[in-house]
Amino acid sequence: MAAKQISFMKVLDMAAAVLVFMGGISWALMGLFEFNLIAWVLGSMPALTRTFYVLVGIAALYDFAMWEAIQKRWECSGFYGRAETPAS
């Protein structure tokens, strides 16, 4: 794979991670305080708010489906890392 393709894929990985993180924070605030952060930030634009949540869902599906490829791109080797092993 060419370096330019890997670079684009890493940008896509980061964008998906940021969307999933923002969606998670938004849902946590909604559950804890009944405060919709996204609606507050975007104001009275329900179509834009809905679009944001659709993008969060797509990003979550992308992260789930591409998890192994993301680990390879970022040179990760699983949950425990390269030198670590699970405690017995």
C-alpha positions as CSV (number, residue, x, y, z in Angstrom):
1,M,0.0,0.0,0.0
2,A,1.3,3.4,-0.9
3,A,2.3,5.9,1.8
4,K,-0.3,8.3,0.5
5,Q,-3.1,5.7,0.9
6,I,-1.9,4.9,4.4
7,S,-1.9,8.6,5.4
8,F,-5.4,9.0,4.1
9,M,-6.6,6.0,6.0
10,K,-5.0,7.2,9.2
11,V,-6.9,10.5,8.8
12,L,-10.1,8.6,8.2
13,D,-9.3,6.5,11.4
14,M,-8.8,9.6,13.4
15,A,-11.9,11.3,12.1
16,A,-14.0,8.2,13.0
17,A,-12.4,8.1,16.5
18,V,-13.2,11.8,17.1
19,L,-16.8,11.3,16.0
20,V,-17.2,8.2,18.2
21,F,-15.7,10.1,21.2
22,M,-17.9,13.1,20.7
23,G,-21.0,10.9,20.4
24,G,-20.0,9.1,23.5
25,I,-19.6,12.3,25.5
26,S,-22.9,13.6,24.2
27,W,-24.7,10.4,25.2
28,A,-23.1,10.4,28.6
29,L,-24.2,14.0,29.2
30,M,-27.7,13.1,28.0
31,G,-27.9,10.1,30.3
32,L,-26.5,11.8,33.4
33,F,-27.9,15.3,33.1
34,E,-30.5,15.2,30.3
35,F,-28.3,17.7,28.5
36,N,-28.0,17.4,24.7
37,L,-24.6,18.8,23.9
38,I,-24.9,18.5,20.2
39,A,-28.3,20.2,20.1
40,W,-26.8,22.9,22.3
41,V,-23.8,23.4,20.0
42,L,-25.7,23.3,16.8
43,G,-28.7,25.3,18.0
44,S,-32.1,24.9,16.5
45,M,-31.0,22.9,13.5
46,P,-32.6,19.4,13.9
47,A,-31.4,18.3,10.4
48,L,-27.8,19.1,11.3
49,T,-28.1,17.4,14.7
50,R,-29.6,14.3,13.1
51,T,-26.8,14.3,10.5
52,F,-24.2,14.4,13.3
53,Y,-25.7,11.4,15.0
54,V,-25.9,9.5,11.7
55,L,-22.2,10.2,11.2
56,V,-21.4,9.0,14.7
57,G,-23.2,5.8,14.0
58,I,-21.3,5.3,10.7
59,A,-18.0,6.0,12.4
60,A,-18.8,3.4,15.1
61,L,-19.6,0.8,12.4
62,Y,-16.4,1.7,10.6
63,D,-14.3,1.4,13.8
64,F,-16.0,-2.0,14.5
65,A,-15.6,-3.4,11.0
66,M,-12.0,-2.1,10.5
67,W,-10.6,-2.8,13.9
68,E,-7.9,-5.2,12.8
69,A,-6.9,-3.1,9.8
70,I,-6.7,0.0,12.1
71,Q,-4.4,-1.9,14.5
72,K,-2.1,-2.9,11.6
73,R,-2.1,0.7,10.2
74,W,-1.2,2.1,13.6
75,E,1.3,-0.8,14.3
76,C,-0.6,-2.0,17.4
77,S,-0.7,-5.7,18.3
78,G,-3.8,-6.1,20.2
79,F,-5.1,-5.0,23.6
80,Y,-1.9,-5.8,25.6
81,G,0.7,-4.4,23.2
82,R,3.8,-6.1,21.8
83,A,5.9,-6.7,24.9
84,E,3.0,-7.3,27.4
85,T,1.1,-10.5,28.0
86,P,-2.0,-11.0,30.0
87,A,-1.6,-11.7,33.7
88,S,-2.1,-15.4,34.5
